[in-house]
Amino acid sequence: MNILPETFIEIEQIYQLIMNEKIKSLAVNCAQGKEGTTELVLALARRHKASGSKVLIVDLNTFKPAITNEYVKAKQSWSLDEADLPKARITEFSANIDILPAPESGQDQNITFRDEIKIKNAIKFWLQHYNFIIFDTCAITRTNFSNIPGEVIARGCDASLLVVAPGISLESSVLKTIDIFKHNHVKLLGAVINDVKCPPLDMQLRNSVRRRLKRFPMLKQWLLNRISNIDLLKGKFGR
């Protein structure tokens, strides 16, 4: 799993938006999978921790529970109907960050995870012990009887962030996801563009110059400076 540093300026911008909107519970969603939601969940959790907050990560991506598989090693049986919601299964990720692992396969269809009221009640309970709750969810268009619908989790939270990855996300899937959010009255805080598979042209050109002109340092630096001064290559248009 790629580790996304919480010190990135992009993470800081998202964190400040969350704070400005007074978001206490957040669902991180994607359209079809492999867009980088898990990396963003972990980075935002660490950024909140850096400000002194106590964070609970709830892994409800039952299709591919990357956080559970990496840091807990196994799904566990639990339900939103449990009175303690369920403290015994919470695993420490690091100081001030805990993980509630994905429910085990036999529990995936549990109707409680599809009940907005029970999700909201669970969040209210968790907020007695944590300052911020963040959910990793199944891809919105990956509909399956055993998956927990990401839009239901998003509707139960204060807001959602949608991760879009050019080169991975299909336009049709993203548009369908937005329509699903509108139909479910999800508060969409914004879209996060993950360009790891499709970096800006200026970055691609700089990498090429560095590789090809190692033996010509003066020419290399001149070209790097020229590339850095062309806004068009950075995807910036207009005034």
C-alpha positions as a LaTeX table, in Angstrom:
\begin{tabular}{lrrr}
\hline
Residue & $x$ (\AA) & $y$ (\AA) & $z$ (\AA) \\
\hline
Met1 & 0.00 & 0.00 & 0.00 \\
Asn2 & 1.32 & 3.43 & $-0.95$ \\
Ile3 & 1.84 & 5.79 & 1.99 \\
Leu4 & 0.58 & 9.27 & 1.19 \\
Pro5 & 2.36 & 11.81 & 3.44 \\
Glu6 & $-0.01$ & 13.90 & 5.53 \\
Thr7 & 2.34 & 16.86 & 5.01 \\
Phe8 & 1.42 & 17.24 & 1.33 \\
Ile9 & $-0.07$ & 20.66 & 0.59 \\
Glu10 & $-3.02$ & 18.93 & $-1.11$ \\
Ile11 & $-3.80$ & 17.04 & 2.11 \\
Glu12 & $-3.56$ & 20.31 & 4.04 \\
Gln13 & $-6.06$ & 21.95 & 1.68 \\
Ile14 & $-8.54$ & 19.11 & 2.16 \\
Tyr15 & $-8.00$ & 19.18 & 5.94 \\
Gln16 & $-8.67$ & 22.93 & 6.09 \\
Leu17 & $-11.87$ & 22.46 & 4.07 \\
Ile18 & $-13.02$ & 19.77 & 6.50 \\
Met19 & $-12.29$ & 22.05 & 9.45 \\
Asn20 & $-13.97$ & 25.08 & 7.85 \\
Glu21 & $-17.11$ & 23.04 & 7.21 \\
Lys22 & $-16.98$ & 21.61 & 10.77 \\
Ile23 & $-17.09$ & 18.04 & 9.44 \\
Lys24 & $-16.89$ & 15.41 & 12.18 \\
Ser25 & $-17.77$ & 12.33 & 10.11 \\
Leu26 & $-16.57$ & 11.80 & 6.55 \\
Ala27 & $-17.07$ & 9.09 & 3.94 \\
Val28 & $-14.34$ & 8.75 & 1.32 \\
Asn29 & $-15.90$ & 7.34 & $-1.84$ \\
Cys30 & $-14.90$ & 6.44 & $-5.38$ \\
Ala31 & $-16.79$ & 5.45 & $-8.51$ \\
Gln32 & $-15.36$ & 2.06 & $-9.45$ \\
Gly33 & $-12.35$ & 1.12 & $-7.30$ \\
Lys34 & $-8.56$ & 1.49 & $-7.30$ \\
Glu35 & $-8.81$ & 5.31 & $-7.32$ \\
Gly36 & $-6.87$ & 5.73 & $-4.06$ \\
Thr37 & $-9.54$ & 6.14 & $-1.38$ \\
Thr38 & $-7.66$ & 4.08 & 1.20 \\
Glu39 & $-4.49$ & 6.16 & 0.87 \\
Leu40 & $-6.53$ & 9.34 & 1.32 \\
Val41 & $-8.33$ & 7.94 & 4.38 \\
Leu42 & $-5.02$ & 7.15 & 6.08 \\
Ala43 & $-3.46$ & 10.52 & 5.18 \\
Leu44 & $-6.44$ & 12.48 & 6.50 \\
Ala45 & $-6.49$ & 10.41 & 9.68 \\
Arg46 & $-2.80$ & 11.20 & 10.28 \\
Arg47 & $-3.36$ & 14.90 & 9.51 \\
His48 & $-6.14$ & 15.09 & 12.11 \\
Lys49 & $-3.91$ & 13.26 & 14.57 \\
Ala50 & $-1.16$ & 15.85 & 13.98 \\
Ser51 & $-3.59$ & 18.52 & 15.21 \\
Gly52 & $-4.31$ & 16.61 & 18.40 \\
Ser53 & $-7.53$ & 14.89 & 17.34 \\
Lys54 & $-8.41$ & 11.31 & 18.21 \\
Val55 & $-9.51$ & 9.51 & 15.04 \\
Leu56 & $-11.51$ & 6.36 & 14.29 \\
Ile57 & $-11.12$ & 4.75 & 10.86 \\
Val58 & $-14.12$ & 2.54 & 10.02 \\
Asp59 & $-13.37$ & 0.11 & 7.21 \\
Leu60 & $-16.64$ & $-0.67$ & 5.42 \\
Asn61 & $-15.08$ & $-1.60$ & 2.10 \\
Thr62 & $-16.19$ & $-5.21$ & 2.30 \\
Phe63 & $-15.25$ & $-5.87$ & $-1.34$ \\
Lys64 & $-11.57$ & $-5.02$ & $-0.83$ \\
Pro65 & $-10.88$ & $-4.10$ & 2.81 \\
Ala66 & $-7.31$ & $-2.90$ & 2.25 \\
Ile67 & $-6.96$ & $-1.23$ & 5.66 \\
Thr68 & $-8.22$ & $-4.33$ & 7.47 \\
Asn69 & $-6.03$ & $-6.67$ & 5.44 \\
Glu70 & $-2.92$ & $-4.55$ & 5.94 \\
Tyr71 & $-3.23$ & $-3.56$ & 9.59 \\
Val72 & $-5.73$ & $-5.92$ & 11.25 \\
Lys73 & $-5.26$ & $-9.05$ & 9.10 \\
Ala74 & $-8.83$ & $-10.29$ & 9.39 \\
Lys75 & $-12.43$ & $-9.20$ & 9.10 \\
Gln76 & $-14.44$ & $-9.59$ & 12.28 \\
Ser77 & $-18.07$ & $-10.18$ & 13.10 \\
Trp78 & $-19.89$ & $-7.08$ & 14.30 \\
Ser79 & $-23.12$ & $-5.21$ & 13.79 \\
Leu80 & $-24.47$ & $-1.70$ & 14.24 \\
Asp81 & $-27.05$ & $-3.22$ & 16.59 \\
Glu82 & $-24.41$ & $-4.02$ & 19.22 \\
Ala83 & $-24.70$ & $-1.83$ & 22.28 \\
Asp84 & $-20.98$ & $-1.09$ & 22.56 \\
Leu85 & $-20.49$ & $-0.56$ & 18.78 \\
Pro86 & $-18.14$ & $-2.68$ & 19.17 \\
Lys87 & $-15.27$ & $-1.56$ & 21.33 \\
Ala88 & $-13.73$ & $-5.02$ & 21.68 \\
Arg89 & $-12.92$ & $-5.20$ & 17.96 \\
Ile90 & $-11.28$ & $-1.80$ & 17.62 \\
Thr91 & $-7.56$ & $-2.07$ & 16.84 \\
Glu92 & $-4.95$ & 0.59 & 17.54 \\
Phe93 & $-3.29$ & 1.81 & 14.34 \\
Ser94 & $-1.08$ & 4.37 & 16.09 \\
Ala95 & $-1.35$ & 6.77 & 18.99 \\
Asn96 & $-4.72$ & 8.55 & 18.67 \\
Ile97 & $-5.78$ & 6.57 & 15.57 \\
Asp98 & $-7.90$ & 3.41 & 15.89 \\
Ile99 & $-9.31$ & 1.08 & 13.23 \\
Leu100 & $-12.65$ & $-0.72$ & 13.30 \\
Pro101 & $-12.09$ & $-3.57$ & 10.81 \\
Ala102 & $-14.47$ & $-4.57$ & 8.04 \\
Pro103 & $-17.21$ & $-7.00$ & 9.09 \\
Glu104 & $-16.49$ & $-10.59$ & 8.10 \\
Ser105 & $-17.95$ & $-12.04$ & 4.91 \\
Gly106 & $-20.83$ & $-13.76$ & 6.66 \\
Gln107 & $-21.91$ & $-10.42$ & 8.08 \\
Asp108 & $-21.58$ & $-8.33$ & 4.89 \\
Gln109 & $-25.26$ & $-8.47$ & 4.04 \\
Asn110 & $-26.25$ & $-7.38$ & 7.56 \\
Ile111 & $-29.15$ & $-4.99$ & 7.07 \\
Thr112 & $-27.89$ & $-2.67$ & 9.81 \\
Phe113 & $-25.13$ & $-1.38$ & 7.53 \\
Arg114 & $-27.77$ & $-0.28$ & 5.02 \\
Asp115 & $-29.77$ & 1.69 & 7.60 \\
Glu116 & $-28.98$ & 5.41 & 7.57 \\
Ile117 & $-30.47$ & 5.99 & 11.03 \\
Lys118 & $-28.33$ & 3.25 & 12.58 \\
Ile119 & $-25.24$ & 4.63 & 10.87 \\
Lys120 & $-25.96$ & 8.09 & 12.25 \\
Asn121 & $-26.56$ & 6.68 & 15.73 \\
Ala122 & $-23.28$ & 4.76 & 15.53 \\
Ile123 & $-21.42$ & 7.92 & 14.52 \\
Lys124 & $-23.01$ & 9.80 & 17.42 \\
Phe125 & $-21.84$ & 7.04 & 19.79 \\
Trp126 & $-18.29$ & 7.00 & 18.39 \\
Leu127 & $-18.03$ & 10.78 & 18.63 \\
Gln128 & $-18.28$ & 10.43 & 22.41 \\
His129 & $-14.80$ & 8.84 & 22.25 \\
Tyr130 & $-13.28$ & 10.32 & 19.07 \\
Asn131 & $-13.00$ & 13.76 & 17.50 \\
Phe132 & $-13.21$ & 12.58 & 13.90 \\
Ile133 & $-14.71$ & 9.50 & 12.19 \\
Ile134 & $-13.63$ & 8.58 & 8.66 \\
Phe135 & $-15.02$ & 5.73 & 6.54 \\
Asp136 & $-13.35$ & 3.75 & 3.78 \\
Thr137 & $-16.19$ & 2.48 & 1.54 \\
Cys138 & $-16.98$ & 0.23 & $-1.40$ \\
Ala139 & $-16.95$ & 1.79 & $-4.87$ \\
Ile140 & $-20.34$ & 3.33 & $-5.62$ \\
Thr141 & $-20.92$ & 1.59 & $-8.97$ \\
Arg142 & $-19.67$ & $-1.80$ & $-7.75$ \\
Thr143 & $-23.12$ & $-3.04$ & $-6.81$ \\
Asn144 & $-23.22$ & $-6.47$ & $-5.23$ \\
Phe145 & $-25.48$ & $-8.09$ & $-2.63$ \\
Ser146 & $-22.52$ & $-8.56$ & $-0.27$ \\
Asn147 & $-21.19$ & $-4.99$ & $-0.56$ \\
Ile148 & $-22.22$ & $-2.22$ & 1.81 \\
Pro149 & $-23.50$ & 0.63 & $-0.43$ \\
Gly150 & $-21.08$ & 3.53 & $-0.18$ \\
Glu151 & $-23.81$ & 6.09 & $-0.81$ \\
Val152 & $-25.71$ & 4.92 & 2.29 \\
Ile153 & $-22.60$ & 5.43 & 4.43 \\
Ala154 & $-22.04$ & 8.83 & 2.81 \\
Arg155 & $-25.63$ & 9.86 & 3.49 \\
Gly156 & $-25.20$ & 9.00 & 7.15 \\
Cys157 & $-22.04$ & 11.15 & 7.46 \\
Asp158 & $-21.69$ & 14.91 & 7.60 \\
Ala159 & $-20.18$ & 14.84 & 4.10 \\
Ser160 & $-18.41$ & 12.81 & 1.44 \\
Leu161 & $-15.24$ & 13.21 & $-0.60$ \\
Leu162 & $-15.21$ & 11.64 & $-4.06$ \\
Val163 & $-11.82$ & 10.42 & $-5.32$ \\
Val164 & $-11.41$ & 10.50 & $-9.11$ \\
Ala165 & $-8.33$ & 9.07 & $-10.83$ \\
Pro166 & $-7.75$ & 10.10 & $-14.46$ \\
Gly167 & $-6.58$ & 7.07 & $-16.38$ \\
Ile168 & $-8.57$ & 4.79 & $-14.07$ \\
Ser169 & $-12.00$ & 6.33 & $-13.45$ \\
Leu170 & $-14.40$ & 6.14 & $-16.37$ \\
Glu171 & $-16.37$ & 9.31 & $-17.07$ \\
Ser172 & $-19.61$ & 7.30 & $-17.19$ \\
Ser173 & $-18.90$ & 5.83 & $-13.74$ \\
Val174 & $-18.14$ & 9.23 & $-12.21$ \\
Leu175 & $-21.31$ & 10.78 & $-13.70$ \\
Lys176 & $-23.37$ & 7.83 & $-12.45$ \\
Thr177 & $-21.87$ & 8.25 & $-8.98$ \\
Ile178 & $-22.75$ & 11.95 & $-8.90$ \\
Asp179 & $-26.32$ & 11.10 & $-9.92$ \\
Ile180 & $-26.52$ & 8.49 & $-7.15$ \\
Phe181 & $-25.26$ & 11.08 & $-4.64$ \\
Lys182 & $-27.87$ & 13.60 & $-5.77$ \\
His183 & $-30.64$ & 11.01 & $-5.51$ \\
Asn184 & $-29.47$ & 10.08 & $-1.99$ \\
His185 & $-29.03$ & 13.71 & $-0.89$ \\
Val186 & $-25.36$ & 13.18 & $-0.05$ \\
Lys187 & $-23.44$ & 16.32 & 0.88 \\
Leu188 & $-20.47$ & 16.18 & $-1.50$ \\
Leu189 & $-17.67$ & 18.20 & 0.02 \\
Gly190 & $-15.64$ & 18.02 & $-3.19$ \\
Ala191 & $-13.77$ & 15.82 & $-5.63$ \\
Val192 & $-10.13$ & 14.84 & $-5.09$ \\
Ile193 & $-8.18$ & 14.27 & $-8.30$ \\
Asn194 & $-5.62$ & 11.49 & $-7.94$ \\
Asp195 & $-3.32$ & 11.94 & $-10.94$ \\
Val196 & $-0.80$ & 9.24 & $-10.01$ \\
Lys197 & $-1.61$ & 7.36 & $-13.24$ \\
Cys198 & $-1.88$ & 10.52 & $-15.31$ \\
Pro199 & 0.59 & 13.16 & $-14.04$ \\
Pro200 & 0.56 & 16.71 & $-15.50$ \\
Leu201 & 2.51 & 17.24 & $-18.71$ \\
Asp202 & 5.07 & 19.49 & $-17.00$ \\
Met203 & 5.96 & 16.70 & $-14.54$ \\
Gln204 & 6.33 & 14.18 & $-17.34$ \\
Leu205 & 8.58 & 16.56 & $-19.29$ \\
Arg206 & 10.75 & 17.33 & $-16.25$ \\
Asn207 & 11.23 & 13.62 & $-15.56$ \\
Ser208 & 12.19 & 13.06 & $-19.20$ \\
Val209 & 14.70 & 15.93 & $-19.16$ \\
Arg210 & 16.30 & 14.63 & $-15.95$ \\
Arg211 & 16.70 & 11.16 & $-17.45$ \\
Arg212 & 18.02 & 12.19 & $-20.84$ \\
Leu213 & 20.27 & 15.15 & $-20.02$ \\
Lys214 & 22.27 & 13.88 & $-17.04$ \\
Arg215 & 25.53 & 14.58 & $-18.89$ \\
Phe216 & 24.51 & 18.17 & $-19.75$ \\
Pro217 & 23.67 & 19.81 & $-16.42$ \\
Met218 & 23.50 & 23.40 & $-17.68$ \\
Leu219 & 21.15 & 22.53 & $-20.54$ \\
Lys220 & 19.12 & 20.33 & $-18.20$ \\
Gln221 & 18.60 & 23.12 & $-15.68$ \\
Trp222 & 17.75 & 25.65 & $-18.40$ \\
Leu223 & 15.06 & 23.35 & $-19.80$ \\
Leu224 & 13.69 & 22.57 & $-16.33$ \\
Asn225 & 13.36 & 26.29 & $-15.63$ \\
Arg226 & 11.61 & 26.88 & $-18.96$ \\
Ile227 & 9.15 & 24.05 & $-18.33$ \\
Ser228 & 8.36 & 25.35 & $-14.84$ \\
Asn229 & 7.42 & 28.76 & $-16.25$ \\
Ile230 & 4.83 & 27.48 & $-18.73$ \\
Asp231 & 1.44 & 27.36 & $-16.99$ \\
Leu232 & $-0.19$ & 25.59 & $-19.94$ \\
Leu233 & 1.89 & 22.49 & $-19.23$ \\
Lys234 & 0.56 & 22.46 & $-15.66$ \\
Gly235 & $-3.02$ & 22.31 & $-16.86$ \\
Lys236 & $-3.67$ & 25.97 & $-16.03$ \\
Phe237 & $-5.84$ & 27.82 & $-18.53$ \\
Gly238 & $-7.23$ & 31.32 & $-18.76$ \\
Arg239 & $-6.17$ & 34.35 & $-16.76$ \\
\hline
\end{tabular}
